[in-house]
Amino acid sequence: MVAPIIWFGIGIIVVIALVFIYYYNKIVIRAKRIDNAFSQIDVQLKKRADLVPNLVSTVKGYMKHEREIMDTITKTRAQMISGSMKDRLNANNKFTQALKSIFAIAENYPDLKASENFKLLQEQLEGIENKIAFSRQFYNDAIMDFNITVTTVPGKWFASLFGIGKKEMEYLEIEAGERKTPKVEF
Amino acid sequence: MRATFYEEISRNKRNSLILAILVSFVLFAISYVFLLFFGYSLFIIVLIIEVVYIYVTYTKGDQIVLKSVNAQPADDVKNRFLVDTVEGLAIAAGVPKPKIYIMESPEINAFATGKDPKHASVCVTTGALENLKRDELEGVIAHEMSHVQNYDVRFATIVAVMVGLVAIISHVIIRSFRYGNFRAKGKGGAAILVLFVIALILAIFAPLISRLVQAAVSRKRELLADSNGVKLTRYPDGLASALEKIMKKNQGKMNVSESVSHLFISDPNKSPLDRLFATHPPLEERIKILRAMG
């Protein structure tokens, strides 16, 4: 008569252990995802900054009278790769605005507009702008996902057991319509 | 919404397993018919061929599909627009960047394949690249990316394997009954005759049944991928206007194998039997749902 009770006990312990492992992994994986999402934004901002020297050398000859815009481009480039993420994203927004002006000015120079190098640059810069927006979206989703997991029952109980609390991370707001960089029509 | 998304993934994994087991069981049954009529040597040969076929198509299924539609890898510079779009949506979906392919066709279409998000490929037609604007291409790619993300691609690959294999085997059975000299001798003659008839009926109807299964499972998946894709772009009108262009432009004459037609975003082959075998819900319905979201 003793044996079945022992087996029953072992069974319960195993089930409890499995539930703990399941929730621990679930919470840790979600926390990791936030970090990954954050570094993804970082990667894209750096990639965008890396394109700037090439852009500057391509358009320099045509932008002699646009000192202000060229200054904004070089200044925001530096801000895009250092400082807090919020500042960097702000710099990125200003950079996007300056880019729009450059592409608009390029309209007046048919040979610049037609150059393969310029076209590729334009596509790359625009592509990265979208990727930055997507990575911010993914980052926000990851935070929301994590917070839902650790603030709803039963995730909440396990989170407090493991000493993991709600992440008070800032959502990186995406302004309405920002992601759609207006493409200059040729 | 999130929870249901993870449910979709586990449902897809489970259904893939169930289907795989079912297919193996049916294949074994069919092989057994070979045993009854042609003896052990052929039974073992058929069994080995089947196992190899399943293994190869599961691990290399994506490559086979891509080859069968003659897809070429996209060029990082020449197709920058497409590459950027796919990379962006991979980031949004939180999956590794899939391999990107382009297939020659004037029609607007796209598909995703692979056994899991780590081994996935996305393929678009040249028609899609020429006719779709950024928003629209994004909508289409997001649809494909959600197939990748929730393991639809795995299930769809197994379905393609099943449909292809059932067609081949029933073809072989019918042929061998026609030309082969099976040993229906001795006292079990009558029983074997009955088996013979059953096998023949199965061989004739199996391709039909497998096509019905293919159609039924993929219709629901397309609607799901539409709405999950919108979750990635947050812009339902992009996909909606892409589907409108598809409706206007596509003729449904893409000349791809029936066994892969359920992979595409829009049915590549239109036929009079579409009501029964349609692998996709009507475009009008999909557009209406998307427009209502926006």
Interface residues (C-beta under 8 A of the other chain):
Chain A: R33 N36 A37 Q40 Q44 L120 E123 Q124 E126 G127 I128 N130 K131 F134 S135 Q137 F138 A142 D145 I148 K180 K183
Chain B: R2 V77 R80 F81 V83 D84 T85 E87 G88 L89 I91 A92 A93 G94 R134 D135 E138 L232 R234
